[in-house]
């Protein structure tokens, strides 16, 4: 073997090592992303659109600012409550057989724990803009996880309405998310069923 052949062989080995290390590094980065950084339990995004027909065994709640939520009555109990300042109605939607609940109302500061405390003590916090089916921004959606895996969520609409729940086990949080994801706007021809 000539010195030129030896140098060529070394260069080829060096190139293979670089390719192997690069491939390993890329695979390790992808594995890290899918196992740690990606949020497998993120709530389904709210896509705000016009309300459709009401399913059986479902109560339709229309908030003071006009945001509509459909609540399955077999799964949830609903109670309406009035507040003096600012005047208005808010709704407490409680999961049957559980203490987990969410509150629907005007975004006037009744959720200080979901805005400040829960994010502070969460191991992971995420958020996104909410959009209509035509991609117009209609509010913000924030959620996070406490150390034990419980999830909280706070959704504020541009209309002034808000909906949220305090930390709940993931399975219960998913049920509460179904109510949040039912958010829609009533067309002028549909009357308030409350």
N, C-alpha and C positions, 0 to 999 in steps of 0.2 A: 504494500500500500504506500502510495506516495504521500508526501506532506499535504498536498492539495486535497487528496481524498480524505485524509484524517480531519482536516478543517471542515470539509463539507459534511462529514458524518457528525462532527460536534455541533455544527450549525443546525443540522436536521434534528438532533436530539434536543437541543436547546429550544427549537421551535415547537417540538412536540410537548415539552414541559410547559411552555408558555400557554399553548392551547389547552392542555389538561387543567392547569391551574385556573385559567380564565373560565373554562366550562364549569369546573367545580365551584368557583366563586359565584357565577351566575345562578347556578342551581341552588346554592346556599341562600342567596339573596331572595330568590323566589319563594323558597321554603319559609324563610323568616317572614316575608310579607304575608303569605297565606295563613301562617299559623299564629302570628302575633299581631301584626299591624292591621290586618283586615278585620272588620267587625262582622263576624258571622251572625250576630244576633241583633243587628241594627233593625229598628222598626221599618216597616214598609213605608215608602214615601207617600205623603198626602198629595194627591192630584185633585185639585179643586175644579169642579165642573158644575153644570146645572143638575139639580136633583131629578131623579127618575121616579118611577112608581114605588110605592111603599110595600115592602114585603109583609106577609102575614105575621102576626105576633111581634110587630115592631112598632115602637113609639117614635114619632118624629118630634124632635125638640128644635124649636126655632129660638135662637138667642136674641137678646135685645138689639144687637147690631145686624141681625139677619142671617148669620151663619146657621146652617141646618145640620143636625146630626141624627142618624138613625140608630136607635137603641133596641136590641132584641130583648123583649120583656121576659123571655124564658131564662135568660142569663143574667139580667141586671134588674135592680130595683131603682126607680127614679123618684127623687123628691125635689120639688121646686121650693125655693126659699127666697124671701124678699130681703133687700138691704136698703137702709135709709140713705146712706151717702156713699157714692152717688146712687140715686134711686135706680132700682132695677131688680131683675130676677136672676138668680143663678141656680144651677141645677147640680145636684150631687147624684152621681150615677154609681151605685154600689154593686159590686159583683156578688151575686147570691152565694151564700155559704162562706163568705170571706169578709175580711175587713178592708180589702183593697177597693179603692174608689177613685173616681176622677171628678173634677169639678169643671163645669162649663159656665162661663160668665164673662163679664166685661173685664178687660185687662186694666184694672185700676189699683194694682198693688196687693191683691189678695194672695199672691203666690211669692212672697219674699224668699221662702225657703227654696223654691224651685229655681229662682233667679240667682241666688247667691250661695246659700248654704250647701245644697246638694251638689252643685258643680265643684265647690271647694273640697268636699270630702269624697269625691268620686275618683276612681282610679283611671277612668277614661271618660271623656266628654266629647261629643260630636254634635254637629249641627249642619243644617242646610236650608236653603231658601225653598219655600213652597211655591209651586207654579200651577197655573191653570193648564188646561189641555192645549191652550194656544201659547204657552210659555211665558205668560205674564206673571210677575212676582206678586204673591198675595200674602206673604208673611214669612215667619221663621219657625223652624222646628229644631228643638234642642233636646238631647237625651244624654244620659250617662249611666255608669255602672258603679255601684259601691263595691267595696272590697269583697263582700260575700256573694256578689253576682246579681244583686237586686238592681232593677232598672227603674229610673224615673224619666219622665218626659214632660216637656212644656212647649206648647204650640201657641204662638201669638199671631193672630190674623191682622192684616192691615186695616180691617174694618173696625178694630178695637176689641174684638172678641178674643178670648183665650180659652184654652182647655189644657188640663194637666193632671198628672197623678204623681203622688209621692212614691218613694222606692217600694217596689213590689217584686215578688219572685217572678222570674222570667215567664213562666207559664201563664200567670195571672196578668202580667204586663202585656203579653200578646193578645189576650182577650180585651183588655182596655184599649189597646192600639186599634182594634177593629172598629170601635166607636169613633176614635179620632180619624181614622181613614175614611169614615163615611161622610166626612164634611163635604157639604155642597151648598149651592145657593139656589133659592127657590125662584122660579120664573114668576113674572107678575100675575099670571093666570092662576097660580096655586095659592090658596089661602092658608093662613097659619092654623094648624090643627090643634095647637095648645089650647 
